[in-house]
Amino acid sequence: MPAVEISTLVIFLLSSVLAFYLTKSYFQRKKVSYILWASGMWGFTLGVILEALFAFGVYDGFLINLYLFVVAILVELLASGSINLTGNRNAILAYYIYSLISAIALIVSLTYANIGYILTAGVVYGPLPLSVIIASSLVTFPAAAVLIIVAGASYYNKHSAKMVSIIAGTVVVSIAGTLYIAQFPAFLYYAEFVGIVLLWLGFFDFKRALHN
């Protein structure tokens, strides 16, 4: 699938550049949000690398478990970075605690679940155990809600139309990991491409908003 291969390459380049940018921003500004965002984007980049390995037939239980963990936890990391913008210490601490508990629940579910082989023509495509679906949802859905709420508040306060990109990008990236159940498996990669472009623009919008 040439289109998927090209899309994966572009996604890798965009995510790694954004991850590097956010990491550099952290060392320059020493803001916790930047290192959490950077960690999320490095996770996104790792997920794309794993997708490339799957496309070339490299697959085992550890790799697919790592992939399913990464695509869920990266959304939580992005949300953890964004909630720091609120300055509400109680909300930040509560979400950090929830994130830790939900991440542990996901690790446990992946450890004991029998996932098996879920690739079709090198693309992640197949049903997951119910325990994994529930644990992943506990990670991604609240994280997506946090991202959307914080981005929406930033848009409302800063009146920046471009801030909408972070909201749209969040929605796309949050659901992209579940798109293997669609009739068109390659749509997962197209969704990731759209999501990373929107997130790329969105995070730069956050940078402008923080310094306006």
Steps between C-alpha positions, in 0.01 A plus 500: 500500500720786373267770631519356851879470483535862387254613766692309770828664393346848509338431838835385639677814377231736633472330839876475554554865403223613735634277780847647454360854495303447821799337671718795402233740625500327838875545546469863394197590712498231773121467479359161605237517225767486231667184626165325537394605150840391371464160670161458336639582158799268547243235586316582178827465310568162663152387401570591138830308511315193631243535221785499251643182656159334477476600134827313437374190680686552829247399766487338841302522822728754663495737202122501462455550875749787490316650203159481667645654816677782319208607280284533812749653743620768257159666519524499880844662484373772267208561734730513805702770326191697408335490842807676641386807307203536735720575801248314718717288730213285623385418147856431390573268793167319460562436132857385566371246753227384263754470217726280710217271608356467149845436351560221750158353418593501131833329568325230704237442232763472227709264713221251556299536179541257212523737204647270237571603142304811399664606175349497152748563219735661752230732636369484858153360439315267731284469811650562843407331829227686689732565796748680274226706335365609840846580643599693186175697513565593863830651384405667173147635546565709815830617349326609181240685709773683695677599179182626338389696809840666550535577128147639491567721803823623341311582182231682699752702703747576220252532213735317264316326218799272434462350848218289354769283339602355837139404571455328163843337519426367847176337388664337198807370687288377792283280280765403243614199701154344479455539126631150427140385544393702197432337166799687357799422729737743326274781624686469832810644336316771312334606826839510673634717219217750533524489881874567515473792258227656711689433823817647349317821425315487830806474720658793325177686572545410867848647490368827361215505751738455793707799396225738392 
